C-alpha cells in the first residue's frame, strides 16, 4: 500500500466529519468527538497539502521522530489559527502524538504498546480496550472510531507480514516488528467486532536475576535449573495461559553454552536467545488456496536433519509432541519445550493426549514409556490471584511403576495466605529429595554442594538418613 493510501485511510470515513450532539450526551462525549474531528481535519490537510519533502520525511522507510512531529505541528498550527478555541494550547503535544500514531503507528493503541508497564493489550471491538498491568486487567479510555477504523489498524499490522484476514480466513496469529505476539479474530466469528490480543515483549530480554527479583523463583531454584541445562536434562515448562511459560523458557535457554548449535521451532517466533549459533524456524499457515502449510511437526522432523545440539519447541499442542519425545530419546539431550497444563501431573496427561493426536495407534503403555524416558524435569508455572507469576513446582519425572509414570517434587512454592493489599504470601522450599538424574551432572562436569537439596532447619545427619530412605 502506498504512503498516500495509508495516510488517507486513518478513519475509514469520508473527508467531511460532522458533529451532532444531543442534549442528553455528556460534555466529555461532545469534547471527545470534537477532538476526533479536529484530529481528522489536520490529518486530511496533511494528506492534501504536504510537499514532496514532507512526504519523504513521513515515509516509514526513512523517518526521524523530531522531523515528523515538526511537520505535524506545522499543520496543527494552521488549523488552530483558524479555530483558536478548538483545542487548548496545552493539548497540542498530545494532538501531535495522536496524529503521528494514526499515520505511522497503530493508532489509538500505539501509546499502550509504548508503555513498558503494560504486558498485554486486549481490544474487544472498537469501544473497549483492556490492558494487563502488573498481572491485573484494567479497562482503558482508549477507543477506535468504529469497526472500519479498527480494521484499518489490523491491516496495517498484517500487510508488512504478508498475512491476510477476511471472512474466508477470519483469524490469524502473527507478530509485530518488536517480536510481540498478536492474535486477531474478526466477524462473523467474533460477535463484538474485531478482537485483537497483543502479548508484549519487554525491550530488554529478562534475565534470571529479573525473575528472582520478581519473586518467580528463588536463587537456589535458579542455580538448580542452570545446572540441569548444563547437564543436558530434558525440560518441559508447563502452565496455564499467561502464566509466563515463554518468558521462563527464554530465561532457562540462556543457560545453554555458547558453543552449542540450537534450533528453535515456533508458530510465531517469540524466543530471543542470546547465543550466537541459533537457527530460528517458524511454521507457515496455508495460503489463500489452502496450500503451502508447514506445521510445527514438519519443522521438528526437519530440525533432526540440521545437526542440532539442542531443539527448543516454543509450544507443543498436538502430534508434534511425539516427534519431540523421539528427538529427546535419540541423542538430543537437553532439549526444551512448553505445554499448557494445570499441574505437573496434568502435563504428563496432556503429553499423552497430544501423542495420540499424531494419528499413530500406539499402546498407552508405549506412549507413557516414551514420556518417562524422554522428559526428565517439569517446571510448572502459575499466575496467582494477585497477578504474580510463580514457579510452583520443579518436578522430576522418574520411571514407570506398572502403568503409571512416577514423579517427585524437588522444589515447591508454599503459599500461606494474602497480605492486607491482596499480595500473595509464601515461600519456596526444597522437598529434601535428590533427583535420580544426578549421574548426568557427573557426566557433564556439573557440581552442586552436598547439602544443596537439604531443607532449612534440618541437620546434615537427618537429611542423609531421609535421603537413604
Secondary structure, DSSP 8 states (H G I E B T S, - for coil): --HHHHHTTSSSS-S-------TTS-HHHHHHHHHHHHHHHHHHHHHHH--HHHHHHH-TTS--HHHHHHHHHHHHHHHHHHSTTSS-GGGHHHHHHHHHHHHHS-GGGHHHHH-TTEEEEEEESTT-EEEEETTEEEE-S---SSHHHHHHHHHHHHHTTT---BTTB-EEEEE-TTS-EEEEE-TTT-TTS-EEEEE---SS---HHHHHHHTSS-HHHHHHHHHHHHTT--EEEEE-TTSSHHHHHHHHHTTS-TTS-EEEEESS-------SSEEEEE-B---TTS---B-HHHHHHHHTTTT-SEEEES---STHHHHHHHHHHTT-TT-EEEEE-SSHHHHHHHHHHHHHTTS----HHHHHHHHHHH--EEEEEEE-TTS-EEEEEEEEEEEEETTEEEEEEEEEEEEEEE-TTS-EEEEEEE-S---TTHHHHHHTT----TTTT--TT--HHHHHHHHH-
